[in-house]
Amino acid sequence: MAEADHIEHASCVAWDGRALLVRGAAGQGKSTLALTLMGYGAVLVSDDRTRLWRHGATIMADAPDTLRGLIEARGLGILNATPAGPTRVVAAVDLDQPERDRLPHTRQVDLLGVALPLLNMGGAPHLAPALLQYLKAGRRDDL
């Protein structure tokens, strides 16, 4: 592992080369959200632990070798998945923090010295479809 690499306790999925880093405490549903997004057509980058590194002004994500192409499905076991490979992270999702505002201001999180949009999505009933649309087209204020 290169010196600049960082392992984050998070899952990560991608759509068309744009990845979401899904963070949250154990049991908050990181793998479940990843599986749901995969059911909608997203591709697994990594489950449970994600390798991050800075590439210029972007953050890249990939799976550690031991977890590549594997995702946990609670009550079913470890499932195989075709891995996306290294993918640019465009935002972080926090499953521990609910969003209280209907139309929230853009929040940011610092990952390895790069500011990325932070989406507080804990408990949101429309979570998976909203995040997939975010991956596909971004937010209006991101344009």
N, C-alpha and C positions, 0 to 999 in steps of 0.2 A: 504494500500500500504506500503510495506516495506521501511525502510529508504533509502536503496541503489537504489530504483527504480527511474527512470527518464522518464518523458513523452517527446517524441520527436515529433515535427510536421513533420510527415513522414508517408509514407505507407510502407508496408513490405510484400513480397511474398517469398515463399519457394519452393524448389525442393529437394526432397529426404533428408530432414533434414538440408538443407543449405539455409539460408535466405539472401536476399538482402534488405537493408534499402534504400528506395527511398526518397531522400530529394529534396526540391526545394520550391521556393516561391509559394504563392497561385496562382492557375491558370496555373502553369507550366506543369501540366499533370501527377502528381503522381498517381492519381486514374486511369486515362486512361492507363498509362503504366502498372499498376497492373492488370487491366482488360485484357489488351492485353496478358500479360504473363499468366494469368489464362486461357485465350483462347487456349494457347499453352500447357496447362497442369500443370502450377504452381498452388500452393495452397495459398490462402489468409492467412496471419498472422494477419495483421491489416491494416486499411485504415484511413488516415488522422492524426491519433495520434497513436503512437506506444510506448508501455511500454518497457523500456530497463532496464536491470540490469546485473551486473557483476557476473559471476559464475566462480571463479578461474581466468584463463587467457582467458576466452571467454566472449562474450557479448551475452546475450539471449534476445529474443524479443517475445512479445505477445500483444494481444489487451487488452485495458482496458475493464472491464466487460460490460460497456454500449455500446461498439462498436463491441463486439465479433460477428463475422459472418455477418458483414454488410459492404457494399461498395457502394460508391456513383457513379452513372452513370449519368453524366451531360445530362440533357434533358429527362431522363427516371425516375430518382428517386433513392431511396435507395434500393439496391438489397440484397437478402440473399445469403450467401456463406458458405460452410462448412469451419470452421476455422482450421488452422493447429495446433493451440496450441503453447506452448513455443517452440521456434526454435533458433538454434545457428546462429548468424549473421556472415557471412563470408566476406561481403564487403558493402560499402556504395556507392550509386549512387547519383551524384549531377546533377540535371537537370538544374541548373542555370549556370553551367560552360561548355561551349563547349570544346571538345578536339581538339586542333589544330594540334597535331602530329599524323602522320599516325600510327606509332608504338611507343606509349608513354612509358616513363619510369614508373615504379610503383610509384604511389603516395600513401600517407597514411593519415588517419584522426585518431585523438585520440577520442575514445568514452569511457568515464568512466575509463580512464587510460589504455585502451587497443588499440594498433595500429592496424587498419584494412585497407585493400586496399581501395582506393578512386578512383572511376571511374567517370571522368568528361564526361557526355554523353549528355549534352544539345544539341538538334537539330540533333542528329545523325539519319540518315535515316534508318539504320539497327538496331536500338536500341533494340527492343524486342527480335528478334532472337539471336542477339549477347549476350545479357544478359542471356538468357536461356542457351545458350551453355556455358557461363562462370559458371553458377550455376552447370551445369552437369559435367564439366571437368576442370574448372579453366583456368588460363593462363599458358603458357609454362614457364615463369619465376617464377611462384608460386610453381613449382614442386621441 
